[in-house]
Amino acid sequence: MYGYIVKRLAARNFNLINTKGYEDLLASCADDIYHRFGGDHALGGERHTKEGLRLWLGRLGRVNSGLQLKIHEMWVKGFPWNTVVIIRWTGTAEFPDGSPYNNHGVHLVHLRWGKVTSIDANEDSQVVAKQLAAAGAAGVAEAALPPILT
């Protein structure tokens, strides 16, 4: 039963990325959440606070506004005081020229007593960097900024 509840929470949080419900997503996170997103680009790096994740989510929504994530598989392990969720997903959108953006990855998510304490996002960072370069060339200045590291 507990695993089912956690899977529903994780699926809800992925859907909140799709609908830009960032504040609702952040409500499920610990204040000192750890977030890592691979790559040396505007979305890369590590954040160590809920406020840093809030800034990152806002940037994600602005530099890849059409991003849609789809969960393909999910595994839950552990107990309420120490839960690990592994989520295999794909992401789709469009490049500024209308060509398709496709990415895939795995998130490792840790929860403690229902609060997300860490998110380790592992995706094809070269695809992300290509999308950010295209967005920057199309006038989205934030796509070329340094990572948010807070």
C-alpha positions in Angstrom: 0.0 0.0 0.0 2.8 2.4 0.9 4.6 1.8 -2.4 1.3 2.6 -4.3 0.9 5.9 -2.4 4.5 6.9 -3.2 4.1 6.0 -6.9 1.0 8.2 -7.0 2.9 11.1 -5.4 5.8 10.7 -7.8 3.5 10.6 -10.8 1.7 13.7 -9.5 5.0 15.5 -9.2 6.0 14.6 -12.8 2.6 15.9 -14.0 3.1 19.1 -12.1 6.3 19.7 -14.2 4.1 19.2 -17.3 1.5 21.7 -16.1 4.0 24.1 -14.5 2.5 23.5 -11.1 5.8 24.3 -9.5 4.5 25.6 -6.1 2.4 22.5 -5.6 5.5 20.3 -6.4 7.6 22.4 -4.0 5.1 21.8 -1.2 6.1 18.1 -1.3 9.8 18.9 -0.9 11.9 19.4 2.3 13.3 22.9 2.8 16.9 21.6 2.5 16.2 19.5 -0.6 19.2 18.4 -2.7 18.7 18.6 -6.5 21.2 17.6 -9.1 20.8 17.9 -12.9 23.7 16.8 -15.0 25.5 19.0 -17.5 27.5 22.2 -17.8 24.8 24.6 -18.9 22.0 26.8 -17.6 20.1 23.9 -16.1 23.1 21.9 -14.8 24.5 21.8 -11.4 23.4 21.2 -7.8 20.9 23.0 -5.6 20.6 22.6 -1.8 17.5 24.5 -0.9 13.8 24.7 -1.8 14.4 28.2 -3.0 17.2 27.1 -5.3 14.9 24.4 -6.7 12.1 27.0 -7.1 14.4 29.2 -9.2 15.6 26.2 -11.3 12.0 25.1 -12.0 11.1 28.6 -13.1 14.1 28.6 -15.5 13.2 25.1 -16.8 9.7 26.4 -17.6 11.0 29.4 -19.4 13.8 27.8 -21.5 11.8 24.7 -22.5 8.2 25.8 -22.2 6.6 22.9 -24.0 8.4 20.1 -22.1 6.3 17.1 -21.4 7.6 14.2 -19.3 6.2 10.7 -19.5 6.9 8.0 -16.9 7.6 4.6 -18.3 8.6 2.6 -15.2 8.8 3.3 -11.5 10.2 1.4 -8.5 9.8 2.1 -4.8 12.0 0.7 -2.1 12.2 1.4 1.6 10.1 2.5 4.5 8.4 5.9 5.2 11.5 7.2 7.0 13.8 6.3 4.1 12.3 5.7 0.7 14.0 5.5 -2.7 12.0 6.0 -5.9 13.6 5.2 -9.3 11.7 6.7 -12.3 12.5 6.0 -15.9 11.0 8.7 -18.2 11.1 10.3 -21.6 10.7 14.0 -22.3 9.4 15.6 -25.5 9.1 19.2 -26.7 10.0 21.2 -29.8 13.2 23.1 -30.6 12.6 26.7 -31.6 12.6 25.8 -35.3 9.8 23.3 -34.7 11.9 20.1 -34.9 11.2 17.5 -32.2 13.1 17.5 -28.9 13.4 14.0 -27.4 15.2 13.1 -24.2 15.2 10.2 -21.7 16.5 9.7 -18.3 16.2 8.3 -14.8 15.4 10.2 -11.6 16.6 8.9 -8.2 14.3 10.4 -5.6 14.6 10.1 -1.8 11.8 10.7 0.6 11.6 10.9 4.3 8.2 10.8 6.0 6.4 11.9 2.7 8.8 14.8 1.9 11.2 14.7 -1.0 14.7 15.2 0.3 16.7 14.7 -2.9 16.3 14.5 -6.6 19.2 13.2 -8.8 18.1 13.7 -12.4 20.1 11.7 -14.9 19.3 12.5 -18.6 21.1 13.0 -21.9 22.8 16.3 -21.0 24.0 16.8 -24.6 20.4 16.9 -25.8 19.6 19.4 -23.1 22.7 21.5 -24.0 21.6 21.5 -27.7 18.1 22.6 -26.8 19.5 25.4 -24.6 21.8 26.6 -27.3 18.9 26.7 -29.8 16.7 28.6 -27.3 19.5 31.1 -26.7 20.0 31.6 -30.4 16.2 32.2 -30.7 16.4 35.0 -28.1 15.8 33.2 -24.8 18.7 34.9 -23.0 18.2 32.8 -19.8 19.2 29.7 -21.7 22.8 30.9 -21.9 23.1 31.9 -18.2 25.3 30.1 -15.7 23.6 27.3 -13.6 21.6 28.2 -10.6 23.7 26.9 -7.7 22.0 27.6 -4.3 
